[in-house]
Amino acid sequence: MAALYASAVVASETCTRSPEETEALAGALARRLRAGDVVAVSGELGAGKTTFVRGACRALGVRERVTSPTFTIGHRYHGDGVDVSHLDLYRFQGVSAAEWGDLEPYFDDAIAFVEWPEAGEGALPPPRFRVRLRHAGGGRAVTIDEC
């Protein structure tokens, strides 16, 4: 199964049947990331965006509980040799220069996962990967594109 996920990282779409499979797919992607990379994570409410980020964080050695930062906007975690930032821009209509000043530290020397990245288009650093999740039957369809 790990070989499937390792090869699926650059595939256009993969279906996962459980949160654990979604996390495993994220872990395969995480092994390709390094500090400075940005991953844009899109999908409707409840599509599994935070589950995906949690799986990537675990693969990067984050031992803290990974939760959605909807109300705090961002979390920064310490992994094995790399910091991981997790931002949620759900409440944003766009990112102003002043707001960028608050968000910028999350991108410094870290791998950054951004949920609802559409709100930050034009202001955020360009992503290395775009991940899109959607409901598909009882599971999730996950599309990963390298930019």
DSSP file (Angstrom, degrees, kcal/mol; ACC not computed):
  #  RESIDUE AA STRUCTURE BP1 BP2  ACC     N-H-->O    O-->H-N    N-H-->O    O-->H-N    TCO  KAPPA ALPHA  PHI   PSI    X-CA   Y-CA   Z-CA
    1    1 A M     >        0   0    0      0, 0.0     4,-2.1     0, 0.0     5,-0.2   0.000 360.0 360.0 360.0 -38.2    0.0    0.0    0.0
    2    2 A A  H  >  +     0   0    0      1,-0.2     4,-2.8     2,-0.2     5,-0.2   0.885 360.0  53.5 -61.8 -37.3    2.9    2.4    0.7
    3    3 A A  H  > S+     0   0    0      2,-0.2     4,-2.2     1,-0.2    -1,-0.2   0.898 106.4  53.1 -63.9 -38.3    4.2    1.8   -2.8
    4    4 A L  H  > S+     0   0    0      1,-0.2     4,-1.7     2,-0.2    -2,-0.2   0.942 112.2  44.2 -59.3 -47.4    0.8    2.8   -4.1
    5    5 A Y  H  X S+     0   0    0     -4,-2.1     4,-0.9     1,-0.2    -2,-0.2   0.889 109.6  55.7 -67.4 -38.5    0.8    6.0   -2.2
    6    6 A A  H  < S+     0   0    0     -4,-2.8     3,-0.4     1,-0.2     4,-0.2   0.904 114.7  39.5 -61.3 -39.7    4.4    6.8   -3.1
    7    7 A S  H >< S+     0   0    0     -4,-2.2     3,-0.7     1,-0.2    -1,-0.2   0.755 109.8  61.5 -80.2 -22.7    3.6    6.5   -6.8
    8    8 A A  H >< S+     0   0    0     -4,-1.7     3,-1.0     1,-0.2    -1,-0.2   0.624  78.5  88.2 -78.4 -12.0    0.2    8.2   -6.4
    9    9 A V  T 3< S+     0   0    0     -4,-0.9    -1,-0.2    -3,-0.4    -2,-0.1   0.856  99.0  33.1 -57.7 -36.3    1.7   11.5   -5.2
   10   10 A V  T <  S+     0   0    0     -3,-0.7    -1,-0.3    -4,-0.2   136,-0.2   0.425  96.2 111.5-100.2   1.2    2.1   12.8   -8.7
   11   11 A A  S <  S-     0   0    0     -3,-1.0   133,-0.8    -4,-0.2     3,-0.1  -0.333  75.3-122.5 -69.9 157.2   -1.0   11.1  -10.0
   12   12 A S  S    S+     0   0    0      1,-0.2     2,-0.3   131,-0.1   132,-0.2   0.878  87.8   6.4 -72.8 -36.2   -3.9   13.4  -11.0
   13   13 A E        -     0   0    0    130,-0.2     2,-0.4     2,-0.0    -1,-0.2  -0.984  57.6-177.8-152.3 138.9   -6.5   11.7   -8.6
   14   14 A T  E     -A  142   0A   0    128,-2.7   128,-3.5    -2,-0.3     2,-0.5  -0.989  19.9-139.2-131.2 140.1   -6.5    9.1   -5.9
   15   15 A C  E     -A  141   0A   0     -2,-0.4     2,-0.4   126,-0.2   126,-0.2  -0.871  15.5-165.3-101.2 132.8   -9.5    7.8   -4.0
   16   16 A T  E     -A  140   0A   0    124,-2.9   124,-2.7    -2,-0.5   120,-0.1  -0.912  11.3-161.3-114.7 146.0   -9.2    7.1   -0.3
   17   17 A R  S    S+     0   0    0     -2,-0.4    -1,-0.1   122,-0.2     3,-0.1   0.455  71.4  21.3-105.7  -3.0  -11.7    5.1    1.7
   18   18 A S  S  > S-     0   0    0      1,-0.1     4,-2.1   122,-0.1     5,-0.2  -0.979  80.5-103.6-156.1 162.8  -10.9    6.2    5.2
   19   19 A P  H  > S+     0   0    0      0, 0.0     4,-2.7     0, 0.0     5,-0.2   0.874 120.9  57.4 -57.9 -35.9   -9.2    9.1    7.2
   20   20 A E  H  > S+     0   0    0      1,-0.2     4,-2.3     2,-0.2     5,-0.1   0.898 106.5  47.5 -63.9 -39.9   -6.3    6.7    7.7
   21   21 A E  H  > S+     0   0    0      2,-0.2     4,-2.2     1,-0.2    -1,-0.2   0.882 111.1  51.4 -68.1 -37.2   -5.8    6.3    3.9
   22   22 A T  H  X S+     0   0    0     -4,-2.1     4,-2.0     2,-0.2    -2,-0.2   0.922 111.4  47.8 -63.5 -43.1   -6.1   10.1    3.5
   23   23 A E  H  X S+     0   0    0     -4,-2.7     4,-2.2     2,-0.2    -2,-0.2   0.888 110.0  52.5 -64.4 -39.3   -3.4   10.6    6.1
   24   24 A A  H  X S+     0   0    0     -4,-2.3     4,-1.8     2,-0.2    -2,-0.2   0.899 108.5  50.2 -64.6 -40.0   -1.2    7.9    4.5
   25   25 A L  H  X S+     0   0    0     -4,-2.2     4,-1.7     1,-0.2    -1,-0.2   0.912 110.7  49.8 -63.0 -42.1   -1.5    9.7    1.1
   26   26 A A  H  X S+     0   0    0     -4,-2.0     4,-2.7     1,-0.2    -2,-0.2   0.877 106.9  55.7 -63.0 -37.7   -0.5   13.0    2.8
   27   27 A G  H  X S+     0   0    0     -4,-2.2     4,-1.4     2,-0.2    -1,-0.2   0.875 104.1  53.3 -62.7 -37.5    2.4   11.3    4.4
   28   28 A A  H  < S+     0   0    0     -4,-1.8     4,-0.3     1,-0.2    -1,-0.2   0.906 111.9  45.1 -64.2 -40.9    3.7   10.2    1.0
   29   29 A L  H >< S+     0   0    0     -4,-1.7     3,-2.2     1,-0.2     4,-0.3   0.917 106.4  60.5 -66.2 -42.6    3.6   13.8   -0.2
   30   30 A A  H >< S+     0   0    0     -4,-2.7     3,-1.7     1,-0.3    -1,-0.2   0.823  93.3  64.6 -56.8 -33.8    5.2   15.0    3.0
   31   31 A R  T 3< S+     0   0    0     -4,-1.4    -1,-0.3     1,-0.3    -2,-0.2   0.658 101.0  52.4 -66.2 -13.7    8.3   13.0    2.3
   32   32 A R  T <  S+     0   0    0     -3,-2.2    -1,-0.3    -4,-0.3    -2,-0.2   0.457  94.8  95.0 -96.8  -3.1    8.9   15.1   -0.8
   33   33 A L    <   -     0   0    0     -3,-1.7     2,-0.3    -4,-0.3    78,-0.1  -0.515  47.0-179.0 -95.5 157.6    8.7   18.4    1.0
   34   34 A R    >   -     0   0    0     -2,-0.2     3,-2.2    76,-0.1    76,-0.1  -0.938  46.1 -64.6-143.9 165.3   11.3   20.7    2.5
   35   35 A A  T 3  S+     0   0    0     -2,-0.3    76,-0.2     1,-0.3     3,-0.1  -0.238 121.2  34.6 -53.0 136.4   11.4   24.0    4.4
   36   36 A G  T 3  S+     0   0    0     74,-2.5    -1,-0.3     1,-0.4     2,-0.2   0.163  87.5 125.3 100.5 -16.2   10.1   26.8    2.2
   37   37 A D    <   -     0   0    0     -3,-2.2    75,-2.7    90,-0.1     2,-0.4  -0.520  45.3-155.6 -77.5 143.9    7.5   24.6    0.4
   38   38 A V  E     -b  112   0A   0     88,-0.3    90,-3.3    73,-0.2    91,-1.4  -0.973   4.0-164.1-119.2 133.6    3.9   25.7    0.4
   39   39 A V  E     -bc 113 129A   0     73,-3.1    75,-2.8    -2,-0.4     2,-0.5  -0.974   9.5-150.5-119.8 117.0    1.0   23.2   -0.1
   40   40 A A  E     -bc 114 130A   0     89,-2.4    91,-3.6    -2,-0.5     2,-0.6  -0.775  12.7-165.0 -87.7 123.7   -2.4   24.7   -1.0
   41   41 A V  E     +bc 115 131A   0     73,-3.0    75,-1.4    -2,-0.5     2,-0.3  -0.937  12.4 176.4-118.5 111.7   -5.2   22.4    0.3
   42   42 A S  E     + c   0 132A   0     89,-3.3    91,-2.5    -2,-0.6     2,-0.2  -0.768  15.8 114.8-115.8 157.3   -8.7   23.0   -1.1
   43   43 A G  E     - c   0 133A   0     -2,-0.3    91,-0.2    89,-0.2     3,-0.1  -0.739  59.0 -77.3 157.9 159.6  -12.1   21.4   -0.7
   44   44 A E  S >  S-     0   0    0     89,-0.5     3,-1.9    -2,-0.2     5,-0.3  -0.153  71.5 -64.1 -69.4 171.6  -15.5   22.0    0.6
   45   45 A L  T 3  S+     0   0    0      1,-0.3    -1,-0.2     2,-0.1     0, 0.0  -0.313 125.4  14.0 -55.4 133.8  -16.4   21.9    4.3
   46   46 A G  T 3  S+     0   0    0     -3,-0.1    -1,-0.3     1,-0.1    -2,-0.1   0.590  86.2 125.1  77.4  10.9  -15.8   18.4    5.7
   47   47 A A  S <  S-     0   0    0     -3,-1.9    87,-0.2    86,-0.1    -2,-0.1   0.682  86.7 -97.6 -77.7 -16.8  -13.8   17.2    2.7
   48   48 A G  S  > S+     0   0    0     -4,-0.2     4,-2.5    85,-0.1     5,-0.2   0.638  75.6 139.8 111.5  19.2  -10.8   16.2    4.8
   49   49 A K  H  > S+     0   0    0     -5,-0.3     4,-2.3     1,-0.2     5,-0.2   0.943  79.4  42.4 -60.6 -49.3   -8.4   19.1    4.5
   50   50 A T  H  > S+     0   0    0      1,-0.2     4,-2.7     2,-0.2    -1,-0.2   0.869 112.2  55.2 -68.1 -35.1   -7.4   19.0    8.2
   51   51 A T  H  > S+     0   0    0      2,-0.2     4,-2.0     1,-0.2    -1,-0.2   0.918 108.7  48.9 -60.3 -43.1   -7.2   15.2    8.1
   52   52 A F  H  X S+     0   0    0     -4,-2.5     4,-1.9     2,-0.2    -2,-0.2   0.940 112.4  46.8 -61.6 -48.0   -4.8   15.5    5.1
   53   53 A V  H  X S+     0   0    0     -4,-2.3     4,-2.8     1,-0.2    -2,-0.2   0.893 109.1  55.7 -63.0 -39.3   -2.6   18.1    6.9
   54   54 A R  H  X S+     0   0    0     -4,-2.7     4,-2.4     1,-0.2    -1,-0.2   0.911 107.1  49.6 -59.2 -43.5   -2.6   15.9   10.0
   55   55 A G  H  X S+     0   0    0     -4,-2.0     4,-1.9     2,-0.2    -1,-0.2   0.896 111.6  48.0 -63.6 -40.4   -1.2   13.0    8.1
   56   56 A A  H  X S+     0   0    0     -4,-1.9     4,-1.5     2,-0.2    -2,-0.2   0.916 110.9  51.5 -65.2 -42.7    1.5   15.1    6.5
   57   57 A C  H  <>S+     0   0    0     -4,-2.8     5,-2.7     1,-0.2     3,-0.2   0.916 108.5  50.7 -61.6 -43.4    2.4   16.5   10.0
   58   58 A R  H ><5S+     0   0    0     -4,-2.4     3,-1.6     1,-0.2    -1,-0.2   0.923 109.2  51.0 -60.0 -43.9    2.7   13.0   11.4
   59   59 A A  H 3<5S+     0   0    0     -4,-1.9    -1,-0.2     1,-0.3    -2,-0.2   0.789 107.8  54.2 -64.6 -26.9    5.0   12.0    8.6
   60   60 A L  T 3<5S-     0   0    0     -4,-1.5    20,-2.7    -3,-0.2    22,-0.3   0.363 126.0-100.9 -89.3   4.9    7.1   15.1    9.3
   61   61 A G  T < 5 +     0   0    0     -3,-1.6     2,-0.4    18,-0.3    -3,-0.2   0.606  65.5 156.2  90.9  12.7    7.5   14.1   12.9
   62   62 A V      < +     0   0    0     -5,-2.7    -1,-0.3    -6,-0.2    17,-0.2  -0.604  15.7 179.6 -73.0 126.2    5.0   16.4   14.5
   63   63 A R        +     0   0    0     15,-0.6    -1,-0.2    -2,-0.4    16,-0.1   0.566  49.9  95.5-104.1 -12.9    3.9   14.8   17.8
   64   64 A E  S    S-     0   0    0     14,-0.3     2,-0.4     1,-0.1    13,-0.0  -0.300  91.9 -88.0 -72.7 162.2    1.5   17.5   19.0
   65   65 A R        -     0   0    0      1,-0.0     2,-0.6    -2,-0.0    -1,-0.1  -0.596  42.0-142.9 -70.5 126.9   -2.2   17.2   18.3
   66   66 A V        +     0   0    0     -2,-0.4     2,-0.3    -4,-0.1   -12,-0.1  -0.850  30.1 167.1 -98.8 117.8   -3.0   18.7   14.9
   67   67 A T        -     0   0    0     -2,-0.6     8,-0.0    19,-0.1    19,-0.0  -0.820  43.6 -83.8-127.0 165.1   -6.2   20.6   14.8
   68   68 A S        -     0   0    0     -2,-0.3     3,-0.4     1,-0.1     4,-0.2  -0.519  29.5-152.7 -69.6 129.7   -8.0   23.0   12.4
   69   69 A P     >  +     0   0    0      0, 0.0     4,-2.5     0, 0.0    19,-0.4  -0.064  50.0 132.7 -93.0  35.6   -6.8   26.6   13.0
   70   70 A T  T  4 S+     0   0    0      1,-0.2    21,-0.3     2,-0.2    18,-0.1   0.885  80.2  30.3 -54.4 -44.0  -10.1   28.1   11.7
   71   71 A F  T  4 S+     0   0    0     -3,-0.4    -1,-0.2     1,-0.2    -3,-0.0   0.753 126.7  41.9 -91.5 -25.0  -10.4   30.5   14.6
   72   72 A T  T  4 S-     0   0    0     -4,-0.2     2,-1.2     1,-0.1    -2,-0.2   0.572  95.8-141.8 -94.3 -10.0   -6.7   31.1   15.4
   73   73 A I  S  < S+     0   0    0     -4,-2.5    15,-2.5    15,-0.1     2,-0.3  -0.190  70.3  26.9  76.7 -39.1   -5.9   31.3   11.7
   74   74 A G  E     -D   87   0A   0     -2,-1.2     2,-0.3    13,-0.2    13,-0.2  -1.000  52.6-166.1-154.3 151.3   -2.6   29.4   12.1
   75   75 A H  E     -D   86   0A   0     11,-2.1    11,-2.8    -2,-0.3     2,-0.4  -0.962  12.0-154.5-127.2 148.7   -0.6   26.9   14.1
   76   76 A R  E     -D   85   0A   0     -2,-0.3     2,-0.3     9,-0.2     9,-0.2  -0.995  15.9-171.3-125.2 127.0    3.1   26.2   13.9
   77   77 A Y  E     -D   84   0A   0      7,-3.4     7,-2.6    -2,-0.4     2,-0.6  -0.801  21.6-126.9-116.1 155.2    4.4   22.8   14.9
   78   78 A H  E     +D   83   0A   0     -2,-0.3   -15,-0.6     5,-0.2   -14,-0.3  -0.914  34.2 174.1-103.9 121.2    7.9   21.4   15.4
   79   79 A G        -     0   0    0      3,-2.5     2,-1.3    -2,-0.6   -18,-0.3  -0.232  50.7 -55.0-105.4-162.4    8.7   18.3   13.4
   80   80 A D  S    S-     0   0    0    -20,-2.7   -18,-0.1     1,-0.2     3,-0.1  -0.673 119.6 -27.4 -81.4  93.6   11.8   16.2   13.0
   81   81 A G  S    S+     0   0    0     -2,-1.3     2,-0.3   -20,-0.1    -1,-0.2   0.506 131.1  70.6  80.5   4.4   14.3   18.8   11.7
   82   82 A V  S    S-     0   0    0    -22,-0.3    -3,-2.5   -48,-0.1     2,-0.3  -0.992  72.4-129.7-151.5 143.1   11.6   21.1   10.2
   83   83 A D  E     -De  78 110A   0     26,-0.7    28,-2.3    -2,-0.3     2,-0.4  -0.684  21.9-152.7 -88.1 149.7    8.8   23.3   11.4
   84   84 A V  E     -De  77 111A   0     -7,-2.6    -7,-3.4    -2,-0.3     2,-0.4  -0.989   4.6-160.1-127.0 124.9    5.4   22.9    9.9
   85   85 A S  E     -De  76 112A   0     26,-3.1    28,-2.8    -2,-0.4     2,-0.4  -0.832   2.2-166.2-104.2 144.2    2.8   25.7    9.6
   86   86 A H  E     -De  75 113A   0    -11,-2.8   -11,-2.1    -2,-0.4     2,-0.3  -0.957  11.5-178.4-132.0 111.1   -0.9   25.0    9.2
   87   87 A L  E     -De  74 114A   0     26,-3.0    28,-3.3    -2,-0.4     2,-0.4  -0.846  14.8-162.4-112.9 148.4   -3.1   28.0    8.1
   88   88 A D  E     + e   0 115A   0    -15,-2.5     3,-0.4   -19,-0.4    28,-0.2  -0.955   7.9 179.6-130.5 111.3   -6.8   28.2    7.6
   89   89 A L    >   +     0   0    0     26,-2.3     3,-1.9    -2,-0.4    27,-0.1   0.085  42.6 122.1 -99.4  22.5   -8.0   31.2    5.6
   90   90 A Y  T 3  S+     0   0    0      1,-0.3    -1,-0.2   -17,-0.1    26,-0.1   0.850  75.6  47.9 -54.1 -39.4  -11.7   30.3    5.7
   91   91 A R  T 3  S+     0   0    0     -3,-0.4    -1,-0.3   -21,-0.3     2,-0.3   0.470  94.4  98.1 -84.8  -0.9  -12.7   33.6    7.3
   92   92 A F    <   -     0   0    0     -3,-1.9     3,-0.1     1,-0.1    28,-0.1  -0.635  50.4-168.6 -90.3 145.0  -10.7   35.7    4.9
   93   93 A Q  S    S-     0   0    0      1,-0.5     2,-0.3    -2,-0.3    -1,-0.1   0.519  81.1 -33.6 -97.2 -13.4  -12.1   37.5    1.9
   94   94 A G  S    S-     0   0    0     -5,-0.1     2,-0.6    26,-0.0    -1,-0.5  -0.902  71.2 -94.0 171.8 174.5   -8.6   38.3    0.7
   95   95 A V        -     0   0    0     -2,-0.3     2,-0.1    26,-0.2    -3,-0.0  -0.949  35.7-159.1-119.2 114.5   -5.3   39.0    2.3
   96   96 A S     >  -     0   0    0     -2,-0.6     4,-2.6     1,-0.1     5,-0.2  -0.307  35.5-101.9 -81.1 170.6   -4.3   42.7    2.8
   97   97 A A  H  > S+     0   0    0      1,-0.2     4,-1.6     2,-0.2    -1,-0.1   0.893 124.8  50.4 -60.1 -40.3   -0.8   43.9    3.3
   98   98 A A  H  > S+     0   0    0      1,-0.2     4,-0.9     2,-0.2    -1,-0.2   0.915 111.4  47.4 -65.4 -42.7   -1.4   44.3    7.0
   99   99 A E  H >> S+     0   0    0      1,-0.2     4,-1.7     2,-0.2     3,-0.5   0.875 106.5  58.0 -66.6 -36.3   -2.8   40.7    7.2
  100  100 A W  H 3X S+     0   0    0     -4,-2.6     4,-3.0     1,-0.2    -1,-0.2   0.886  99.6  59.3 -60.3 -37.4    0.2   39.4    5.2
  101  101 A G  H 3< S+     0   0    0     -4,-1.6    -1,-0.2     1,-0.2    -2,-0.2   0.847 107.9  45.5 -58.7 -33.9    2.4   40.9    7.9
  102  102 A D  H << S+     0   0    0     -4,-0.9    -1,-0.2    -3,-0.5    -2,-0.2   0.809 118.6  42.0 -77.0 -30.8    0.6   38.7   10.4
  103  103 A L  H >< S+     0   0    0     -4,-1.7     3,-1.9     1,-0.2     4,-0.5   0.783  92.9  81.9 -86.7 -29.1    0.8   35.6    8.2
  104  104 A E  G >X S+     0   0    0     -4,-3.0     3,-2.0     1,-0.3     4,-0.7   0.822  82.6  61.2 -51.6 -42.2    4.4   35.9    6.9
  105  105 A P  G >4 S+     0   0    0      0, 0.0     3,-0.6     0, 0.0    -1,-0.3   0.790  94.1  65.4 -59.4 -25.0    6.1   34.4    9.9
  106  106 A Y  G <4 S+     0   0    0     -3,-1.9    -2,-0.2     1,-0.2   -21,-0.1   0.744 103.2  47.4 -66.5 -21.1    4.3   31.1    9.3
  107  107 A F  G X4 S+     0   0    0     -3,-2.0     3,-1.0    -4,-0.5     2,-0.4   0.596  84.5 109.3 -95.2 -13.4    6.1   30.8    6.0
  108  108 A D  T << S-     0   0    0     -4,-0.7     3,-0.1    -3,-0.6   -72,-0.0  -0.521 102.4 -23.5 -70.9 119.3    9.6   31.5    7.4
  109  109 A D  T 3  S+     0   0    0     -2,-0.4   -26,-0.7     1,-0.2     2,-0.3   0.847 117.6 101.8  50.4  43.6   11.8   28.4    7.4
  110  110 A A  E <  S- e   0  83A   0     -3,-1.0   -74,-2.5   -28,-0.1     2,-0.6  -0.966  78.3-111.0-146.5 160.6    8.8   26.0    7.5
  111  111 A I  E     - e   0  84A   0    -28,-2.3   -26,-3.1    -2,-0.3     2,-0.5  -0.879  43.4-153.5 -87.9 127.2    6.7   23.8    5.3
  112  112 A A  E     -be  38  85A   0    -75,-2.7   -73,-3.1    -2,-0.6     2,-0.5  -0.919  16.0-167.0-115.2 126.4    3.4   25.6    5.1
  113  113 A F  E     -be  39  86A   0    -28,-2.8   -26,-3.0    -2,-0.5     2,-0.6  -0.942  12.2-164.5-105.2 126.9    0.0   24.0    4.5
  114  114 A V  E     -be  40  87A   0    -75,-2.8   -73,-3.0    -2,-0.5     2,-0.3  -0.940   4.6-158.8-120.8 112.1   -2.8   26.5    3.6
  115  115 A E  E    S+be  41  88A   0    -28,-3.3   -26,-2.3    -2,-0.6   -73,-0.2  -0.651  82.4  15.7 -83.1 146.4   -6.4   25.6    3.8
  116  116 A W  S >  S+     0   0    0    -75,-1.4     3,-1.4    -2,-0.3     4,-0.3   0.933  76.2 171.4  56.2  51.0   -8.8   27.7    1.7
  117  117 A P  G >   +     0   0    0      0, 0.0     3,-1.8     0, 0.0     4,-0.4   0.692  59.8  82.0 -66.4 -17.9   -5.8   29.2   -0.2
  118  118 A E  G >  S+     0   0    0      1,-0.3     3,-1.0     2,-0.2    -2,-0.1   0.836  84.9  60.2 -56.0 -32.7   -8.2   30.9   -2.7
  119  119 A A  G <  S+     0   0    0     -3,-1.4    -1,-0.3     1,-0.2   -24,-0.2   0.724 108.0  44.6 -68.2 -20.7   -8.5   33.7   -0.1
  120  120 A G  G X> S+     0   0    0     -3,-1.8     3,-2.4    -4,-0.3     4,-2.3   0.341  77.7 139.5-106.5   6.5   -4.8   34.4   -0.3
  121  121 A E  T <4 S+     0   0    0     -3,-1.0   -26,-0.2    -4,-0.4    -3,-0.0  -0.247  75.7  15.5 -55.8 134.0   -4.2   34.3   -4.0
  122  122 A G  T 34 S+     0   0    0      2,-0.3    -1,-0.3     1,-0.1    -2,-0.1   0.174 126.1  58.4  88.5 -17.5   -1.8   37.0   -5.1
  123  123 A A  T <4 S+     0   0    0     -3,-2.4    -2,-0.2     2,-0.1    -1,-0.1   0.717  91.2  70.7-111.0 -33.5   -0.6   37.6   -1.6
  124  124 A L  S  < S-     0   0    0     -4,-2.3    -2,-0.3    -7,-0.2   -24,-0.0  -0.451  94.3 -91.4 -85.1 157.8    0.7   34.2   -0.5
  125  125 A P        -     0   0    0      0, 0.0    -1,-0.1     0, 0.0    -2,-0.1  -0.336  56.6 -91.5 -60.2 150.2    3.9   32.6   -1.8
  126  126 A P        -     0   0    0      0, 0.0   -88,-0.3     0, 0.0     2,-0.1  -0.377  45.9-114.8 -65.6 142.4    3.2   30.3   -4.7
  127  127 A P        -     0   0    0      0, 0.0   -88,-0.2     0, 0.0     3,-0.1  -0.424  10.4-152.5 -77.1 152.3    2.5   26.7   -3.8
  128  128 A R  S    S+     0   0    0    -90,-3.3    19,-3.2     1,-0.3     2,-0.3   0.783  88.4  22.0 -84.5 -34.2    4.7   23.8   -4.7
  129  129 A F  E     -cF  39 146A   0    -91,-1.4   -89,-2.4    17,-0.3     2,-0.5  -0.976  65.7-152.9-132.5 147.1    1.7   21.5   -4.6
  130  130 A R  E     -cF  40 145A   0     15,-2.7    15,-2.7    -2,-0.3     2,-0.5  -0.990  14.9-168.0-116.9 125.7   -2.0   22.0   -4.9
  131  131 A V  E     -cF  41 144A   0    -91,-3.6   -89,-3.3    -2,-0.5     2,-0.4  -0.953   2.8-172.2-115.2 130.0   -4.2   19.4   -3.2
  132  132 A R  E     -cF  42 143A   0     11,-2.7    11,-2.9    -2,-0.5     2,-0.4  -0.988   2.7-170.4-123.9 128.1   -7.9   19.2   -3.8
  133  133 A L  E     +cF  43 142A   0    -91,-2.5   -89,-0.5    -2,-0.4     2,-0.3  -0.918   9.5 168.4-116.4 142.7  -10.2   17.0   -1.8
  134  134 A R  E     - F   0 141A   0      7,-1.7     7,-2.8    -2,-0.4     2,-0.1  -0.991  41.3 -94.3-148.7 154.8  -13.9   16.2   -2.5
  135  135 A H  E     + F   0 140A   0     -2,-0.3     2,-0.3     5,-0.2     5,-0.2  -0.458  40.4 178.1 -65.7 136.9  -16.5   13.8   -1.2
  136  136 A A  E >   - F   0 139A   0      3,-2.2     3,-2.3    -2,-0.1     2,-0.2  -0.806  58.5 -58.2-145.5  98.9  -16.7   10.7   -3.4
  137  137 A G  T 3  S-     0   0    0     -2,-0.3    -1,-0.1     1,-0.3  -120,-0.0  -0.484 118.3 -22.1  63.1-129.0  -19.1    8.0   -2.3
  138  138 A G  T 3  S+     0   0    0     -2,-0.2    -1,-0.3    -3,-0.1     2,-0.1   0.417 137.1  42.0 -90.7   1.5  -18.1    7.0    1.2
  139  139 A G  E <  S- F   0 136A   0     -3,-2.3    -3,-2.2  -121,-0.0     2,-0.4  -0.236  88.2 -85.9-123.5-149.0  -14.6    8.2    0.7
  140  140 A R  E     -AF  16 135A   0   -124,-2.7  -124,-2.9    -5,-0.2     2,-0.6  -0.979  16.1-142.5-132.2 142.3  -12.6   11.1   -0.7
  141  141 A A  E     -AF  15 134A   0     -7,-2.8    -7,-1.7    -2,-0.4     2,-0.5  -0.931  25.5-166.0 -99.1 124.8  -11.2   11.9   -4.1
  142  142 A V  E     -AF  14 133A   0   -128,-3.5  -128,-2.7    -2,-0.6     2,-0.5  -0.958   7.2-168.2-120.0 121.0   -7.8   13.6   -3.7
  143  143 A T  E     - F   0 132A   0    -11,-2.9   -11,-2.7    -2,-0.5     2,-0.5  -0.930   3.8-172.1-108.2 128.5   -6.1   15.4   -6.5
  144  144 A I  E     - F   0 131A   0   -133,-0.8     2,-0.4    -2,-0.5   -13,-0.2  -0.982   3.9-178.4-123.6 121.5   -2.5   16.4   -6.1
  145  145 A D  E     - F   0 130A   0    -15,-2.7   -15,-2.7    -2,-0.5     2,-0.5  -0.973  21.9-139.0-120.1 130.8   -0.8   18.6   -8.6
  146  146 A E  E       F   0 129A   0     -2,-0.4   -17,-0.3   -17,-0.2   -18,-0.1  -0.766 360.0 360.0 -84.6 130.8    2.8   19.7   -8.5
  147  147 A C              0   0    0    -19,-3.2   -18,-0.1    -2,-0.5    -1,-0.1   0.444 360.0 360.0 -86.8 360.0    3.1   23.3   -9.6
